[in-house]
Amino acid sequence: MWKNKNVWILLIGELVAGLGLWLGIIGNLEFMQKYVPSDFMKSMILFLGLLAGVMVGPLAGRVIDSYSKKKVLIYAGIGRTLSVIFMFLALEFESIIFMICFMVCIQISAAFYFPALQSVIPLIVEEKDYIQMNGVHMNVSTISRVAGTALGGILLVIMDISFLYIGSMMAYVMILATTYLLSFEEPEYNKAKGEKSGGFTEIIPVLRRTPIAMMALVLTFVPVLFLGGFNLMVINISETQGDAAIKGLLYTAEGISFMIGAFFVKRITHLVEPIKLMFIFSFVISFAHLSLFFSDVKIMSLISFGIFGFAVGCFFPIAATIFQTKIDKQYHGRFFSFRNMFDRIMFQVVLLSTGLFLDTIGLKYMVIVFGVISLVAVFIFGVQHFKIGANKRLLDNQKKIV
């Protein structure tokens, strides 16, 4: 795997792009903290961007499966680079409208870029390397997140916020340049002129035929319940503790723990079934959510984010590997777009709920509500999964007897 130049191009590109992404996110949080006093209004602004991504999801899936994945990555990269212009306008005119335009454009670009990227990974590495590649890719993404948030915090102290977006745009230009260097064999069905794939209606039967992929998809609800309100919770914890520096520490604690988890999970996947591991780490994520009840204590908030980071660092490489191995490659574009849309819809619901709860009942009671929902979901999904498994084994045994 490490002798494959495409792997290095992808990982270096992810590192650079991640730096740009998180410089922009830190800038967005600072901008909203300055001009948007309500947590609910902050969530509404983020919601509009996610909604745009959901709207183009079906189109993105068809395009990725019908045309060159490399070209999709390039055009999405161009769109992402140009979208930063709106933030320069937002800063110049102190305009929330221009910020919303930025969020919409960058999320539309992401709706094409990330499913295409997930579809490319099975084309450049062998199946035996999937979980290692997914883990390394997510670790590189996490390193860029930790470095990007740290660099963003430093730049905010010594420079104007506009420099964050200058750095962000430069990073996007660099990832666009590295994308041109990718070289891999596209599937034949992508090259057929005039042959276009169907929509998401073809994905539902595929998921029904692969119950393990369906369960893995459903279980992503648990980490999304935490991730959907991640940035708003970080801002709220910072305000509660009266410490601006805690934002960077929380991102760092979660990021380092994520990397440890992604490294650790490769060592245990051959010992326990992947789907069982997903249930275990879903439970740990639920516990981390509940433990944020003590987030007014600095060390406890860091521990909670650390536990969460470790659990999702184990969870997501397993989920990605299940999807890449169990879903036929010819459906990858539509499936990963479908998953992207599914995640975004959940993100929107969680994001709006987080903003509303923070404004009404506060962080302490909100995490109790979300934590209990997570635990109940893990229990219900677990009972259903293992009941189906038991019935299947019973049928198999009866067939053997007959």
C-alpha positions as CSV (number, residue, x, y, z in Angstrom):
1,M,0.0,0.0,0.0
2,W,2.8,2.4,0.9
3,K,4.5,2.0,-2.5
4,N,1.3,3.3,-4.2
5,K,1.8,7.0,-5.2
6,N,-2.0,7.5,-5.3
7,V,-2.1,6.7,-1.5
8,W,0.5,9.4,-0.8
9,I,-1.2,11.9,-3.0
10,L,-4.5,11.3,-1.3
11,L,-3.1,11.5,2.2
12,I,-1.0,14.6,1.6
13,G,-4.0,16.2,-0.1
14,E,-6.2,15.4,2.8
15,L,-3.6,16.9,5.2
16,V,-3.5,20.2,3.3
17,A,-7.2,20.4,2.7
18,G,-7.9,19.6,6.3
19,L,-5.7,22.5,7.4
20,G,-7.7,24.8,5.1
21,L,-11.0,23.4,6.3
22,W,-10.3,23.9,10.0
23,L,-8.8,27.4,9.5
24,G,-12.1,28.3,7.9
25,I,-14.2,26.6,10.6
26,I,-12.3,28.5,13.4
27,G,-12.9,31.7,11.4
28,N,-16.6,30.9,11.1
29,L,-16.9,30.3,14.8
30,E,-15.2,33.6,15.6
31,F,-17.4,35.4,13.0
32,M,-20.6,33.9,14.5
33,Q,-19.5,34.6,18.1
34,K,-19.0,38.3,17.1
35,Y,-22.2,38.9,15.0
36,V,-24.7,36.2,16.1
37,P,-25.6,36.2,19.8
38,S,-28.1,33.4,19.8
39,D,-27.1,29.7,19.8
40,F,-30.2,28.8,17.9
41,M,-29.4,31.4,15.2
42,K,-25.9,30.0,14.9
43,S,-27.4,26.5,14.4
44,M,-29.8,27.9,11.7
45,I,-26.9,29.4,9.7
46,L,-25.0,26.0,9.8
47,F,-28.3,24.3,9.0
48,L,-28.8,26.2,5.7
49,G,-25.4,25.1,4.5
50,L,-26.2,21.4,5.4
51,L,-29.6,21.7,3.7
52,A,-28.0,22.7,0.4
53,G,-25.7,19.7,0.6
54,V,-28.7,17.4,1.2
55,M,-30.6,18.9,-1.8
56,V,-27.8,18.0,-4.3
57,G,-27.1,14.6,-2.7
58,P,-29.1,12.5,-5.3
59,L,-27.6,14.4,-8.2
60,A,-24.1,13.9,-6.7
61,G,-24.6,10.2,-6.5
62,R,-25.6,9.8,-10.1
63,V,-22.8,12.1,-11.3
64,I,-20.1,10.1,-9.4
65,D,-21.3,6.8,-10.7
66,S,-21.8,8.0,-14.3
67,Y,-18.6,10.1,-14.9
68,S,-14.9,10.1,-14.0
69,K,-14.4,10.3,-10.2
70,K,-11.2,12.3,-10.7
71,K,-13.1,14.9,-12.7
72,V,-15.7,15.1,-10.0
73,L,-13.0,15.7,-7.4
74,I,-11.4,18.4,-9.5
75,Y,-14.7,20.3,-10.2
76,A,-15.7,20.0,-6.6
77,G,-12.3,21.4,-5.6
78,I,-12.7,24.4,-7.8
79,G,-16.1,25.1,-6.3
80,R,-14.7,24.8,-2.8
81,T,-11.9,27.2,-3.6
82,L,-14.1,29.9,-5.1
83,S,-16.6,29.7,-2.2
84,V,-14.1,31.3,0.1
85,I,-14.6,34.6,-1.8
86,F,-18.0,34.9,-0.1
87,M,-16.3,35.0,3.3
88,F,-14.1,37.8,2.3
89,L,-17.2,39.7,1.3
90,A,-18.9,38.8,4.6
91,L,-15.9,40.2,6.5
92,E,-15.8,43.3,4.4
93,F,-19.5,44.1,4.8
94,E,-20.0,42.4,8.2
95,S,-22.8,40.4,6.4
96,I,-24.4,37.3,7.7
97,I,-26.0,36.8,4.2
98,F,-22.6,36.4,2.5
99,M,-21.6,34.0,5.2
100,I,-24.7,31.9,4.4
101,C,-23.7,32.0,0.7
102,F,-20.3,30.7,1.7
103,M,-21.8,27.9,3.8
104,V,-24.2,26.9,0.9
105,C,-21.4,26.8,-1.7
106,I,-18.9,24.9,0.3
107,Q,-21.4,22.3,1.4
108,I,-22.6,21.8,-2.2
109,S,-19.0,21.2,-3.1
110,A,-18.5,18.8,-0.2
111,A,-21.6,16.8,-1.3
112,F,-19.8,15.9,-4.5
113,Y,-16.2,15.8,-3.1
114,F,-16.4,13.4,-0.1
115,P,-18.6,10.7,-1.6
116,A,-16.3,10.7,-4.7
117,L,-13.3,10.4,-2.4
118,Q,-14.8,7.5,-0.6
119,S,-15.5,5.8,-4.0
120,V,-11.8,6.3,-5.0
121,I,-10.2,4.5,-2.1
122,P,-11.4,1.0,-3.2
123,L,-10.0,1.8,-6.6
124,I,-6.4,2.6,-5.4
125,V,-5.9,0.0,-2.6
126,E,-6.5,-3.7,-2.3
127,E,-9.4,-5.0,-0.1
128,K,-7.0,-6.4,2.5
129,D,-5.7,-2.8,3.1
130,Y,-9.1,-1.1,3.4
131,I,-9.3,-0.8,7.1
132,Q,-5.6,0.3,7.3
133,M,-6.2,2.9,4.6
134,N,-9.4,4.1,6.2
135,G,-7.7,4.4,9.6
136,V,-4.7,6.2,8.2
137,H,-6.8,8.5,6.1
138,M,-9.0,9.4,9.2
139,N,-5.8,9.9,11.3
140,V,-4.4,12.3,8.7
141,S,-7.7,14.1,8.7
142,T,-7.5,14.3,12.5
143,I,-3.9,15.6,12.5
144,S,-5.0,18.3,10.1
145,R,-7.9,19.2,12.4
146,V,-5.7,19.4,15.4
147,A,-3.1,21.4,13.6
148,G,-5.7,23.6,11.8
149,T,-7.5,24.5,15.0
150,A,-4.3,25.2,16.9
151,L,-3.0,27.3,14.0
152,G,-6.3,29.1,13.7
153,G,-6.3,29.9,17.4
154,I,-2.8,31.4,17.1
155,L,-3.6,33.4,14.0
156,L,-6.7,34.9,15.7
157,V,-4.5,36.2,18.5
158,I,-1.8,37.8,16.3
159,M,-3.6,38.5,13.0
160,D,-6.9,39.7,11.5
161,I,-9.5,37.0,10.9
162,S,-9.2,37.5,7.1
163,F,-5.8,35.7,7.2
164,L,-7.5,32.5,8.3
165,Y,-9.5,32.6,5.0
166,I,-6.4,33.4,3.0
167,G,-4.8,30.3,4.4
168,S,-7.9,28.3,3.8
169,M,-8.1,29.4,0.1
170,M,-4.3,28.6,-0.4
171,A,-4.9,25.1,1.1
172,Y,-7.8,24.4,-1.3
173,V,-5.7,25.5,-4.3
174,M,-3.0,23.1,-3.2
175,I,-5.4,20.2,-2.8
176,L,-6.8,21.0,-6.3
177,A,-3.2,20.8,-7.7
178,T,-2.5,17.4,-6.1
179,T,-5.8,16.0,-7.3
180,Y,-4.6,16.4,-10.9
181,L,-1.7,14.0,-10.0
182,L,-4.0,11.1,-9.2
183,S,-3.8,8.3,-11.7
184,F,-6.0,5.2,-11.4
185,E,-8.1,2.9,-13.5
186,E,-11.8,3.9,-13.6
187,P,-14.5,1.2,-13.8
188,E,-15.8,0.5,-17.3
189,Y,-19.3,1.6,-16.4
190,N,-18.0,5.0,-15.7
191,K,-16.5,5.3,-19.1
192,A,-19.6,4.3,-21.1
193,K,-20.7,7.3,-23.1
194,G,-24.3,8.2,-22.5
195,E,-24.8,5.5,-19.9
196,K,-26.1,7.1,-16.7
197,S,-26.8,5.4,-13.4
198,G,-30.1,5.4,-11.7
199,G,-30.9,7.3,-8.5
200,F,-31.1,6.4,-4.8
201,T,-34.0,4.0,-5.5
202,E,-31.4,1.4,-6.5
203,I,-29.6,1.8,-3.2
204,I,-32.5,0.6,-0.9
205,P,-32.7,-2.9,-2.4
206,V,-28.9,-3.1,-2.2
207,L,-29.0,-2.3,1.6
208,R,-31.8,-4.9,2.1
209,R,-29.6,-7.5,0.6
210,T,-26.7,-6.5,2.9
211,P,-28.2,-6.2,6.4
212,I,-24.7,-5.6,8.0
213,A,-24.3,-2.5,5.9
214,M,-27.8,-1.4,6.8
215,M,-27.1,-1.8,10.5
216,A,-23.7,0.0,10.2
217,L,-25.5,2.9,8.5
218,V,-28.2,3.1,11.2
219,L,-25.6,3.0,14.0
220,T,-24.0,6.1,12.7
221,F,-26.9,7.9,14.3
222,V,-25.2,7.6,17.6
223,P,-21.9,9.5,16.9
224,V,-23.8,12.0,14.8
225,L,-25.9,12.8,17.8
226,F,-22.7,14.1,19.4
227,L,-21.0,15.5,16.3
228,G,-24.1,17.4,15.1
229,G,-23.8,19.9,18.0
230,F,-20.0,19.6,18.4
231,N,-19.0,23.2,17.6
232,L,-21.9,24.7,19.5
233,M,-21.0,22.6,22.6
234,V,-17.4,23.7,22.3
235,I,-18.5,27.4,22.2
236,N,-20.9,26.9,25.1
237,I,-18.3,25.1,27.3
238,S,-15.8,27.9,26.5
239,E,-18.4,30.5,27.7
240,T,-19.4,28.5,30.7
241,Q,-15.8,28.1,31.9
242,G,-14.9,31.6,30.9
243,D,-11.8,30.3,29.1
244,A,-11.3,31.0,25.3
245,A,-8.3,28.6,25.2
246,I,-10.4,25.6,26.2
247,K,-11.8,25.4,22.6
248,G,-8.4,24.5,21.2
249,L,-7.8,22.0,24.1
250,L,-11.1,20.3,23.5
251,Y,-10.4,19.9,19.8
252,T,-6.9,18.6,20.6
253,A,-8.1,16.1,23.2
254,E,-10.7,14.7,20.8
255,G,-8.3,14.7,17.9
256,I,-5.4,12.9,19.6
257,S,-7.8,10.3,21.1
258,F,-9.3,9.8,17.6
259,M,-5.9,9.0,16.2
260,I,-5.2,6.5,19.1
261,G,-8.5,4.9,18.4
262,A,-7.9,4.6,14.6
263,F,-4.5,3.0,15.3
264,F,-5.9,0.7,18.0
265,V,-8.9,-0.6,16.0
266,K,-6.8,-2.3,13.4
267,R,-5.3,-4.5,16.1
268,I,-8.7,-5.9,17.3
269,T,-10.8,-6.3,14.1
270,H,-9.6,-9.9,13.7
271,L,-10.6,-10.7,17.3
272,V,-14.2,-9.5,17.3
273,E,-16.8,-9.2,14.6
274,P,-16.9,-5.6,13.1
275,I,-20.6,-5.1,13.8
276,K,-20.2,-6.1,17.4
277,L,-17.3,-3.6,17.8
278,M,-19.6,-0.9,16.4
279,F,-22.2,-1.7,19.1
280,I,-19.4,-1.6,21.8
281,F,-18.1,1.8,20.6
282,S,-21.6,3.2,20.2
283,F,-22.2,2.5,23.9
284,V,-18.9,4.2,24.8
285,I,-20.0,7.3,22.7
286,S,-23.3,7.4,24.6
287,F,-21.4,7.3,27.9
288,A,-19.1,10.2,26.7
289,H,-22.2,12.2,25.9
290,L,-23.7,11.7,29.3
291,S,-20.4,12.6,31.0
292,L,-20.6,16.1,29.6
293,F,-23.0,16.8,32.5
294,F,-19.8,17.7,34.3
295,S,-18.5,19.9,31.5
296,D,-18.2,23.0,33.8
297,V,-15.1,21.3,35.2
298,K,-12.2,21.7,32.8
299,I,-10.6,18.3,33.3
300,M,-14.0,16.5,33.0
301,S,-14.8,18.2,29.7
302,L,-11.4,17.2,28.3
303,I,-11.9,13.6,29.5
304,S,-15.4,13.4,27.9
305,F,-14.1,14.7,24.6
306,G,-11.1,12.3,24.8
307,I,-13.4,9.3,25.4
308,F,-15.6,10.4,22.5
309,G,-12.6,10.8,20.2
310,F,-11.2,7.4,21.0
311,A,-14.6,5.7,20.4
312,V,-15.3,7.4,17.0
313,G,-11.7,6.8,16.0
314,C,-12.5,3.1,16.3
315,F,-16.1,3.4,15.0
316,F,-15.7,5.2,11.7
317,P,-12.8,3.0,10.1
318,I,-14.9,-0.1,10.8
319,A,-18.0,1.5,9.3
320,A,-16.1,2.7,6.2
321,T,-14.6,-0.7,5.6
322,I,-18.0,-2.5,5.9
323,F,-19.5,-0.1,3.3
324,Q,-16.5,-0.5,0.9
325,T,-16.4,-4.3,1.1
326,K,-20.1,-5.2,1.4
327,I,-21.5,-2.7,-1.2
328,D,-20.8,-3.4,-4.9
329,K,-18.3,-0.9,-6.4
330,Q,-20.8,0.1,-9.1
331,Y,-23.1,1.5,-6.4
332,H,-20.3,3.3,-4.4
333,G,-21.0,6.8,-5.8
334,R,-24.7,6.6,-5.1
335,F,-24.3,4.8,-1.8
336,F,-21.7,7.3,-0.4
337,S,-23.9,10.2,-1.6
338,F,-26.9,8.5,0.1
339,R,-24.9,8.1,3.3
340,N,-23.7,11.6,3.0
341,M,-27.2,12.9,2.7
342,F,-28.4,10.6,5.5
343,D,-25.7,12.0,7.8
344,R,-26.5,15.6,6.8
345,I,-30.2,15.2,7.5
346,M,-29.4,13.8,11.0
347,F,-26.8,16.6,11.4
348,Q,-29.5,19.2,10.7
349,V,-31.9,17.8,13.2
350,V,-29.2,17.5,15.9
351,L,-27.8,20.9,15.0
352,L,-31.2,22.7,15.3
353,S,-32.0,20.7,18.5
354,T,-28.7,21.6,20.0
355,G,-29.1,25.3,19.4
356,L,-32.7,25.2,20.7
357,F,-31.8,23.2,23.9
358,L,-28.7,25.3,24.6
359,D,-31.0,28.4,24.5
360,T,-33.7,26.8,26.7
361,I,-32.6,24.0,29.1
362,G,-28.8,24.5,28.9
363,L,-25.9,22.2,28.2
364,K,-26.2,20.0,31.3
365,Y,-29.7,18.8,30.7
366,M,-29.3,18.7,26.9
367,V,-26.5,16.1,27.2
368,I,-28.6,14.0,29.5
369,V,-31.4,14.0,26.9
370,F,-29.1,13.1,24.0
371,G,-27.1,10.6,26.0
372,V,-30.2,8.7,27.1
373,I,-31.5,8.7,23.4
374,S,-28.1,7.3,22.3
375,L,-28.3,4.5,24.9
376,V,-31.9,3.6,24.1
377,A,-31.0,3.5,20.4
378,V,-28.0,1.2,20.9
379,F,-30.1,-1.1,23.0
380,I,-33.0,-1.3,20.5
381,F,-30.7,-1.7,17.5
382,G,-28.7,-4.3,19.4
383,V,-31.7,-6.4,20.2
384,Q,-33.0,-6.2,16.6
385,H,-29.6,-7.2,15.2
386,F,-28.9,-10.1,17.4
387,K,-32.5,-11.3,17.2
388,I,-32.2,-11.4,13.4
389,G,-28.8,-13.2,13.7
390,A,-30.3,-15.8,16.1
391,N,-33.2,-16.5,13.7
392,K,-30.8,-16.8,10.8
393,R,-28.7,-19.3,12.7
394,L,-31.8,-21.3,13.6
395,L,-32.9,-21.5,10.0
396,D,-29.4,-22.6,8.9
397,N,-29.4,-25.3,11.6
398,Q,-32.9,-26.5,10.4
399,K,-31.7,-26.7,6.8
400,K,-28.7,-28.8,7.9
401,I,-31.0,-31.2,9.8
402,V,-33.3,-31.5,6.8
